[in-house]
Amino acid sequence: MSRLLNILILYLSTFYVASVSPDLTLSQKVLGKIEEKYDSKARLRAVAWQNILVAAKRAKQDQQKLALINDFFNQHIHFVDDLSHWGKNDYWATPLEFIASGAGDCEDFSIAKYFSLKEVGIAEEKLRLTYVKAIKLGQAHMVLTYFAHPRSIPLVLDNLIPEIKQADQRKDLLPVYSFNGTGLWIAKARGTGQRVGSSGRLSLWENLKQKITTGYL
């Protein structure tokens, strides 16, 4: 795992960029652009996503919101590695790119769930994009974690399994570090972990936020 942490350090830059809160509401014009660039199925996926966001906003409990968003992406989007799908070894897609293309890797799943849950009212401080080691796969993996409060055992939203489970029930995952729009933490199974800096130091995260602000498809 030390190699993974060394890779993280290589991604660090020196400037903090404020958290992004994109408007995920899609106009007919944007839906038309999605269909033009991809196909009619891409437009249907985008419309279905909008409908799920509406339903999740109406849900009263956080757990209901988590389930709706997690199920949508796990059921409607296919897993494909970055090189096969994007022609790059490591690429972080915006939620729109991910949904319109209909595929992506674990990072794309986690990022789309993160921004969708923020849109439907989940507080950002409860959400972490979390890098783990997937022990059975023997490789780095990303999941989305949800903390009901700072000292709680987080819930894990993962594309490897359909169920949302507590982190202590996921013996197949070893947490390494986590981040969101406000910070970067060394991860642990219980509690949000030790803060080690701002997420603005992650170059891939910064590139993603810049694409989101421009409505990149």
Backbone torsions as a table, in degrees:
resi	resn	phi	psi	omega
1	MET	NA	-20.6	179.3
2	SER	-62.3	-33.5	177.3
3	ARG	-63.6	-40.5	178.6
4	LEU	-62.4	-41.2	178.5
5	LEU	-67.0	-35.4	176.8
6	ASN	-65.1	-37.0	176.3
7	ILE	-62.9	-41.3	176.9
8	LEU	-56.4	-46.3	-178.1
9	ILE	-61.1	-35.5	179.1
10	LEU	-64.0	-24.2	-179.6
11	TYR	-83.9	-8.1	-173.3
12	LEU	-73.9	139.0	170.9
13	SER	-121.3	-172.2	-170.2
14	THR	-110.1	-6.1	-173.6
15	PHE	-113.6	135.5	177.7
16	TYR	-86.7	134.3	174.7
17	VAL	-117.9	132.3	-174.2
18	ALA	-59.6	155.5	179.1
19	SER	-61.5	143.6	179.6
20	VAL	-97.2	135.4	173.5
21	SER	-124.2	79.3	-173.9
22	PRO	-69.5	152.2	171.6
23	ASP	-84.8	112.4	-175.8
24	LEU	-90.9	6.5	177.4
25	THR	-74.6	126.7	-176.2
26	LEU	-101.6	125.9	176.8
27	SER	-80.5	167.7	176.0
28	GLN	-61.4	-31.3	179.1
29	LYS	-65.8	-44.5	179.7
30	VAL	-66.5	-41.8	177.5
31	LEU	-60.6	-37.4	176.9
32	GLY	-64.6	-39.4	178.3
33	LYS	-65.9	-38.2	177.9
34	ILE	-61.8	-45.8	179.9
35	GLU	-64.7	-38.4	-178.9
36	GLU	-67.3	-41.5	-177.0
37	LYS	-78.7	-34.9	-176.7
38	TYR	-110.4	-94.8	177.4
39	ASP	-168.0	-178.3	-177.8
40	SER	-66.5	-31.6	177.9
41	LYS	-64.8	-35.3	177.6
42	ALA	-63.2	-41.5	177.0
43	ARG	-62.2	-42.6	179.5
44	LEU	-63.0	-39.8	177.1
45	ARG	-63.3	-41.0	179.9
46	ALA	-64.9	-40.6	177.5
47	VAL	-65.3	-41.9	178.1
48	ALA	-61.8	-39.2	176.6
49	TRP	-61.3	-44.6	178.3
50	GLN	-60.6	-40.0	179.1
51	ASN	-65.3	-38.4	177.9
52	ILE	-67.2	-39.0	177.4
53	LEU	-60.8	-41.8	178.4
54	VAL	-62.3	-46.5	179.9
55	ALA	-62.8	-41.1	-178.6
56	ALA	-69.2	-34.4	176.6
57	LYS	-63.1	-32.7	-178.5
58	ARG	-78.6	-20.9	-179.1
59	ALA	-65.5	139.0	-174.7
60	LYS	-87.2	-29.4	-176.7
61	GLN	-103.3	142.7	177.6
62	ASP	-56.6	-40.7	-177.4
63	GLN	-61.6	-33.7	176.8
64	GLN	-67.4	-42.1	177.9
65	LYS	-62.4	-44.2	179.5
66	LEU	-59.5	-45.8	-177.2
67	ALA	-64.2	-44.0	-179.2
68	LEU	-61.4	-47.2	-178.4
69	ILE	-69.2	-45.0	-179.3
70	ASN	-61.2	-45.8	-179.2
71	ASP	-63.6	-40.9	-178.0
72	PHE	-57.4	-52.7	-175.6
73	PHE	-70.1	-40.2	-179.6
74	ASN	-66.6	-28.3	-176.8
75	GLN	-92.1	-24.0	-172.5
76	HIS	-109.9	-13.3	-175.9
77	ILE	-118.9	139.9	-178.5
78	HIS	-94.4	146.7	175.0
79	PHE	-82.1	127.8	174.7
80	VAL	-144.0	139.4	-179.9
81	ASP	-72.1	158.2	-174.4
82	ASP	-58.8	-43.4	-176.2
83	LEU	-63.8	-40.7	179.3
84	SER	-70.9	-37.5	-172.5
85	HIS	-90.2	-43.2	-174.9
86	TRP	-109.7	-8.4	-178.8
87	GLY	74.3	20.1	179.2
88	LYS	-134.4	151.4	-180.0
89	ASN	-68.2	-32.9	-179.2
90	ASP	-146.8	113.0	-177.6
91	TYR	-139.4	130.0	177.7
92	TRP	-104.7	113.0	-177.7
93	ALA	-84.5	149.7	170.4
94	THR	-71.8	160.6	176.1
95	PRO	-54.0	-38.5	180.0
96	LEU	-66.9	-42.8	176.8
97	GLU	-59.7	-44.9	-177.3
98	PHE	-62.0	-48.9	-178.0
99	ILE	-69.5	-44.7	-177.8
100	ALA	-64.6	-40.8	-179.0
101	SER	-77.1	-21.5	175.9
102	GLY	79.2	11.3	-178.1
103	ALA	-160.4	163.7	177.9
104	GLY	170.9	179.4	-179.3
105	ASP	-101.0	-170.7	-173.7
106	CYS	-60.6	-34.1	178.9
107	GLU	-66.9	-40.3	178.9
108	ASP	-65.1	-40.9	176.0
109	PHE	-59.1	-48.9	-175.9
110	SER	-65.5	-41.7	-179.7
111	ILE	-64.8	-44.8	179.9
112	ALA	-63.4	-40.9	177.2
113	LYS	-64.4	-41.4	-179.5
114	TYR	-58.5	-54.1	-177.4
115	PHE	-69.3	-32.7	177.7
116	SER	-66.2	-42.2	-180.0
117	LEU	-68.7	-35.8	173.4
118	LYS	-61.2	-41.1	-178.4
119	GLU	-62.9	-33.6	-176.2
120	VAL	-93.9	10.5	170.0
121	GLY	107.2	5.0	175.4
122	ILE	-77.1	127.7	-178.9
123	ALA	-63.4	137.7	-177.0
124	GLU	-59.1	-35.2	-178.3
125	GLU	-66.0	-13.5	177.6
126	LYS	-88.6	-8.9	-173.4
127	LEU	-113.8	139.6	175.5
128	ARG	-138.2	133.9	166.1
129	LEU	-83.6	117.4	-167.6
130	THR	-120.6	122.0	172.7
131	TYR	-83.4	134.7	179.2
132	VAL	-133.6	167.6	166.1
133	LYS	-100.0	120.5	175.3
134	ALA	-81.4	103.3	-168.7
135	ILE	-62.3	-45.2	-178.6
136	LYS	-66.0	-34.1	179.4
137	LEU	-84.1	-20.8	-179.5
138	GLY	67.3	36.7	-177.8
139	GLN	-151.9	164.9	177.2
140	ALA	-68.4	148.4	-175.4
141	HIS	-151.8	151.1	177.0
142	MET	-117.7	139.3	174.1
143	VAL	-132.1	168.8	171.6
144	LEU	-104.8	132.0	178.1
145	THR	-116.0	147.2	-178.1
146	TYR	-124.3	127.5	179.1
147	PHE	-111.0	114.8	176.9
148	ALA	-61.5	-36.4	171.6
149	HIS	-152.0	163.6	-170.2
150	PRO	-55.3	-30.2	-176.4
151	ARG	-97.5	4.1	-175.7
152	SER	-81.1	159.1	169.6
153	ILE	-74.4	125.1	-174.7
154	PRO	-72.8	156.1	168.4
155	LEU	-88.0	145.4	-176.0
156	VAL	-113.0	122.0	174.3
157	LEU	-102.9	115.4	-168.6
158	ASP	-133.4	148.6	175.2
159	ASN	-88.4	-7.8	-179.7
160	LEU	-76.6	-31.4	178.6
161	ILE	-133.1	153.3	-177.7
162	PRO	-77.8	-27.0	-173.7
163	GLU	-81.1	146.5	170.2
164	ILE	-89.7	121.1	-178.2
165	LYS	-126.5	159.2	173.1
166	GLN	-68.2	151.0	-177.6
167	ALA	-59.0	-34.0	-178.9
168	ASP	-72.5	-8.6	174.5
169	GLN	-94.6	-6.9	-180.0
170	ARG	-102.0	73.0	-179.3
171	LYS	-67.8	-13.9	179.7
172	ASP	-83.0	-4.1	-178.4
173	LEU	-120.3	133.4	177.2
174	LEU	-114.7	111.3	-176.7
175	PRO	-67.3	142.9	-179.3
176	VAL	-118.8	-62.2	175.6
177	TYR	-153.4	161.9	-178.6
178	SER	-141.7	161.5	179.4
179	PHE	-157.1	164.0	168.5
180	ASN	-147.3	-158.1	-176.4
181	GLY	-72.7	-6.1	-175.8
182	THR	-120.5	-15.2	-176.6
183	GLY	-167.7	172.9	180.0
184	LEU	-129.6	130.2	-174.5
185	TRP	-130.1	145.1	163.7
186	ILE	-75.3	124.0	-170.2
187	ALA	-82.3	155.6	170.9
188	LYS	-149.1	165.7	-172.0
189	ALA	-67.7	-37.0	179.6
190	ARG	-116.2	133.1	179.9
191	GLY	83.8	167.7	-172.9
192	THR	-80.8	-8.2	175.1
193	GLY	93.1	-179.0	-177.4
194	GLN	-91.7	121.3	-179.8
195	ARG	-69.4	132.9	-179.4
196	VAL	-123.2	1.9	177.4
197	GLY	158.0	-174.6	179.8
198	SER	-90.9	147.5	178.6
199	SER	-67.6	-14.8	176.3
200	GLY	-61.9	-12.1	179.7
201	ARG	-82.6	-9.8	179.3
202	LEU	-89.2	114.8	-173.7
203	SER	-65.4	-39.5	178.9
204	LEU	-64.6	-37.1	177.0
205	TRP	-64.1	-42.2	179.0
206	GLU	-64.2	-43.5	178.6
207	ASN	-61.6	-40.3	178.7
208	LEU	-61.9	-46.3	-177.8
209	LYS	-64.1	-36.7	178.1
210	GLN	-64.8	-39.9	178.3
211	LYS	-65.3	-39.8	-179.0
212	ILE	-63.7	-41.4	-178.3
213	THR	-66.2	-22.3	178.9
214	THR	-97.1	3.6	179.8
215	GLY	67.9	35.1	-174.9
216	TYR	-64.1	134.0	178.0
217	LEU	-106.9	NA	NA
